[in-house]
C-alpha cells in the first residue's frame, strides 16, 4: 500500500431512531404516507453520510401497536442503504402501546446491553416519534425510564402528531413544544415526516458550527433542532414537486 | 417575521447593482440556506447562495459585511468569493452570487471518507501548498476565515488545485462573525472559550487540515479520546482542556488506536523528519495550551516546498517516497534503505531550512532559483544521473554562475547541464546560492 491508499477516517455513529405508531387508526392513507415518507427520507440520509467525515448516520425503526417491534436495526443499527434494501411497507392494525415503545427504546439506548456500542463512539441520537392517537397503555412508566436515560437527555427529540394524536404526550416526550408538529392531512403528513426527520438528522449528524450566543446548552440537541426548524420557516420544498 | 419561502424555477431577482437574475435550478442545501443555479440576462451562469431568513441574526449588518467583502475583493483565485448581492428588502432574506463550482473538484470531506483519492503524491503535496498559499493571501489581505473546516475546501485530485467556498464568515482583522467554528478544527483556546477566532486560531485550524490531508487522521484523536458518547463535556476535553497530539514526543498516552487510526500508524513514517517536526511543534503542549509555537503560512510554505523537492521513486521497489536530504531514509513500501549521495543546501528562508537531495529525477522549481519567488509549479531544474555522476539541468530562464572549491568560475545557460561536484556553489539568480554538500 502506498501513501495515497488511505482508509476512511473513523466516524462517530449518529443513531436516527424512528418510533412509528402503526395502530389500527393509521390504516389507509396515513400509513401510506408514512411508508412513502420513510422511502423519501432514506436517500437524504445516504447523501448526508456521503459528505460527512465526522459522523455516520445509522438507522433503527420500531413500530408499535399491540406491542413494540424493532422492524429494522433492533440488534445493531443499520446504514440507510441497508434499510433501503430491506424495506417492506408497514401495515397498520391494533392498539397504541406507546408505553411499551418507550420501554423498548430505553432498553436499547445503552452501550453495555443495547445498540449504542460503536467502535469509534457515538454522538447524540435523533429520536423521532410519530403517533395518531392516545396511548392505550401506561405511557408514563416508560417515559419516566427514558427520562433517566443519558442518551435520551442529549438526543434531538422530535415528534409528528396526526389526526387524533395526543400532542401533550408528544410534547412530554420531546420536552420542547417547538419540535412537535401536527397535521390532519395525510398528504401533508408525508412532507412533515420528511421535513422533521431530515432536519433533525442534519442537526444531530453535522453538529453545525458553534456560535457564541451562549443561549443554547451545547448538549440540547432538541433546542438546536427547534431553531433549525424555525430557521427554515417550517417548510421545505418536497422532492417530487414540479421544479 | 415572514416565513422562509424557497425560490422557484424561472423566478427573477434583482441584484443590488440593478441587474436581474433568473433562477434555473437548485444546486444544494445546507444549514444556512439553499444554493441555486441562476442566469444573468447575458446568459452567463452563476450560483446563488440564498440564506434561510432565521439564520440571519442581524440581516442588515450581515448584508453590509458581505457588501464590504465584495468591495475589497477576493484574496486570490482560489476563493469562490461573493460577487454580487441581491437587493436588500427590509424583513426579507437575501443572497449573493458567486462562480459555479467547476467540475472535477472533490470536497475535502470526500478525501477524508476515502471516496476521493489523489492521482499521485505530487498532487497531494501541491494541494497542501495551494491551501497554505490561499490562506497566506487571505491573511495578507487583512482577513481571517474563522470557520476553517473540511467542508470549506474542494480539491482537484489530478493536480491539487484548491477552491475555497463558504466565504461568508470571512472577517477583517478585529471583526468577529459570531461563529466559533467546528469543534474538531477549532483552536483549543477557542474551544475553552478564552479567545475569539483570529489569524492565530486560523493557523491552528490550518495545521489540522494539513495533518488530515497528509496523514489521514485527526491529530488529537487517539486511544485516550475514544469515548463511547461524544457529548459537549468530552468534546471540550479532547479539543480544548486536555488536548494531546497522537504523536506527542513526551507523552504517548493518546497514541493512535491500532484499529481506528491505521492511516496515522502507517503513514506517519512516510514523512521526513522536518514534516514530523513541524507537526510536533504545531500540536505541542505549548501550542495547544499556550497558543504558542504555531507555524506561519510562510513556514509551512517553505517546509512543504522542501517536501515537494524530496519526492523520488524508490530505487528498489519503484514506489513514490520522500527522501531525506542528509540521512538514510527507509522506504515504507519495501522497507529497504535509500540514501542520497549529497544535497543542495540553500540559505534559510523565513528561518526554515531549504535543502534538496541529490537524487535522480528530483525537480527544482522557480522557488529555488529566486529567493523571492513563491512559484512552486514552474519547473526550473532537474537532477540527472549517469554512472558515477549527477548533473543538474538548467530548465530555467536564468544563467547560473558556479564557483568550484578551487575558485574556478563556471556558467551554465538554460538547457545546459552542470555536473554536481562536491562543495561547488551555485548562484542561480541574484545571490541565491546553493552549496553542493556531500553526505557523510
Interface residues (C-beta under 8 A of the other chain):
Chain A: X1 X2 X3 X4 X5 X6 X7 X8 X9 X10 X12 X50 X51 X52 X53 X54 X111 X116 X117 X118 X119 X120 X121 X122 X123 X124 X150 X151 X154 X202 X203 X206 X207 X208 X209 X210 X211 X212 X213 X217 X218 X219 X227 X228 X230 X231 X232 X233 X234 X235 X236 X237 X243
Chain B: X2 X3 X4 X5 X6 X9 X25 X26 X31 X52 X53 X54 X55 X57 X107 X109 X110 X111 X112 X113 X114 X115 X117 X118 X120 X121 X124 X147 X149 X150 X151 X178 X179 X180 X181 X182 X183 X184 X186 X196 X212 X216 X217 X218 X221 X226 X227 X228 X229 X230 X231 X232 X233 X235 X259 X260 X261 X262 X263 X266 X267 X270 X319 X320 X321 X332 X333
